[in-house]
């Protein structure tokens, strides 16, 4: 399986369980590894045969920007469902980080892996 990746997609969103977290947007950081077959694009050298990572980035960013979840786990699952339902991806690994969530830590979050039949 081939992997197309997106690293450190940063989006501001409402995320968290504490009152102060519900009042202001925080930045989350998203890494995606997207399983797909790139051979058709490699043969044709045409964008129409490639996985459109720009469209995926825009879709994810647009969703996250208006989302208002309490848990990073819920946000991660929601992003995975969108990608697997709307794009030709058979598998993904998603890392969702919430910088500053733990004092003294640069980043805290979750990593999930999902296949097209799991989200």
N, C-alpha and C positions, 0 to 999 in steps of 0.2 A: 504494500500500500504506500502511496505517495502522500506527502504531507505538505500542505501550504500553511504557512504560519503568519500570525499577526502578533506583534509584541508591544506591550505597554500602551495599549489603547486607554487613554485616560478620559474619564467622563465624570462630570459632577452630578450628584444625585442625592436624594434623601434616603439615608440608610442608617438604621440603628434603632435601639429600643429605648434609649433615654430621651427625656423631654427635649433636652438641648439639641440632640441629634435630629429630632423631627422638625426643628425650627430653621435649620440652615443646611445647605447642600455641602456634601463632602465629596472629595475626589476618590473614585475607585480606579484601580488599574486592572486591565484585562489582558491576558495572554491566551491566544487560541492556537491550537494545533488541529488542523482540519484534514481528515483523511479523505482522499479522492484519487482518481486516476488522471494523471496529467499527460498521458501519452498522446492523446488526440491533439492537445494544444501544442505539444512538443513537435509533432509531425507537421501540423498546419501552420504554426507560428501565427495563429489568429486568436485574437482576444475572445471571439465568440465561442471558441472551444476550451477556454480556460475557466477555472473557478474565479469568479469575480470577487476578489478579496476586498476591493474598495466598496462594493455594494454591501458585503457582509459587515464591514466596519461601520458604514453609515447606518445600516439597519440596527445593529447592536447599540451604537451610540444614541440613536434617536429613542430607542426603547428605554435604555438605562436612564437617560436624562429626565424622563417623565415618570419613571417608576418610583414608588415609595414603599419599599419593603423594610421590614425590621431586621431580617437576617440575611447575611451574605449567601447562605445556603439556598434560600428561596430565590434570590436574584440569579445565582448561578444556574439553577435548574431551569428557570424561565428563559434565560439566554440560550441554553442548550436546546430546549424545545423549539424555539424560534428558528435557530440555525438548521436543525435537522429537518424541520418541516418545510422550510422555504428555500433551501439551497441544496445542490447535489453533493452533499457531504454524507459519507457512510459512517463516520466515526469522528469524535472530537475529544480533545483534552482541553479543558478550560481552567485557567487559574484566575481567580478573582481576589485581588488584594485590596485591603482597606488600610492604607498607610495611617499611622498614628493611632490605631485602635488600641494598642497595648503600649503603655509608657515604657520607653527604653528600647522599643522594637521599631525598626524601619517599616515593616509591613507585616500584616497578619491577614489570613484569609483561608480560602479553600481551593482544592484542586479536584475536579471531577472528570471522569471519562464516561462517555455515552456513545452508544451505537444507534443506528437508525431505528432499531426496535426497542430501545430502552428509555427514551425521553418521555 
